[in-house]
Amino acid sequence: MDGVEIELDGVETNIVVFRLTGERSAAELTNRLKARGVLMSAVGTDAIRLVTHLDVGRGACMTAAEVLGEEIAVA
């Protein structure tokens, strides 16, 4: 996806961290996501941390991914 950078080989658990490559800050993106019901954490000025839980189903993960993609595309 344009606008993000991620090392997929480093993903070994339910935690994923990616970096924003555009002008938007991680704090701005996480605030926009929260307003849409998707919680993620900024871990620095350009990094986002995503964590799933066993009680979160595939449908909810797909919805969160869709919202994330929409918000990243807005930048």
BELKALIN-V403307 format. One record per residue. RES is the residue in one small letter. PHI is phi as a letter, one per 20 degrees, with the letter a starting at -180 (* if undefined). PSI is psi in whole degrees, 0 to 359 (* if undefined). Layout:
res->RES phi->PHI psi->PSI
res->RES phi->PHI psi->PSI
//
This chain:
res->m phi->* psi->133
res->d phi->f psi->141
res->g phi->n psi->352
res->v phi->c psi->158
res->e phi->c psi->129
res->i phi->b psi->143
res->e phi->d psi->95
res->l phi->f psi->330
res->d phi->f psi->338
res->g phi->e psi->355
res->v phi->e psi->112
res->e phi->c psi->354
res->t phi->c psi->197
res->n phi->e psi->14
res->i phi->d psi->129
res->v phi->c psi->134
res->v phi->c psi->134
res->f phi->c psi->161
res->r phi->d psi->142
res->l phi->e psi->136
res->t phi->d psi->355
res->g phi->e psi->200
res->e phi->e psi->338
res->r phi->f psi->142
res->s phi->e psi->158
res->a phi->f psi->321
res->a phi->f psi->318
res->e phi->f psi->315
res->l phi->f psi->316
res->t phi->f psi->326
res->n phi->f psi->318
res->r phi->f psi->320
res->l phi->f psi->318
res->k phi->g psi->321
res->a phi->f psi->338
res->r phi->d psi->9
res->g phi->n psi->14
res->v phi->d psi->119
res->l phi->d psi->125
res->m phi->b psi->166
res->s phi->d psi->137
res->a phi->e psi->132
res->v phi->c psi->65
res->g phi->p psi->182
res->t phi->f psi->334
res->d phi->c psi->10
res->a phi->d psi->143
res->i phi->c psi->139
res->r phi->d psi->126
res->l phi->d psi->138
res->v phi->c psi->134
res->t phi->d psi->168
res->h phi->c psi->152
res->l phi->f psi->340
res->d phi->e psi->356
res->v phi->e psi->119
res->g phi->e psi->171
res->r phi->g psi->319
res->g phi->g psi->317
res->a phi->f psi->322
res->c phi->f psi->319
res->m phi->f psi->320
res->t phi->f psi->315
res->a phi->f psi->318
res->a phi->f psi->320
res->e phi->f psi->313
res->v phi->f psi->316
res->l phi->g psi->313
res->g phi->g psi->318
res->e phi->f psi->316
res->e phi->f psi->324
res->i phi->f psi->322
res->a phi->f psi->335
res->v phi->f psi->331
res->a phi->g psi->*
//
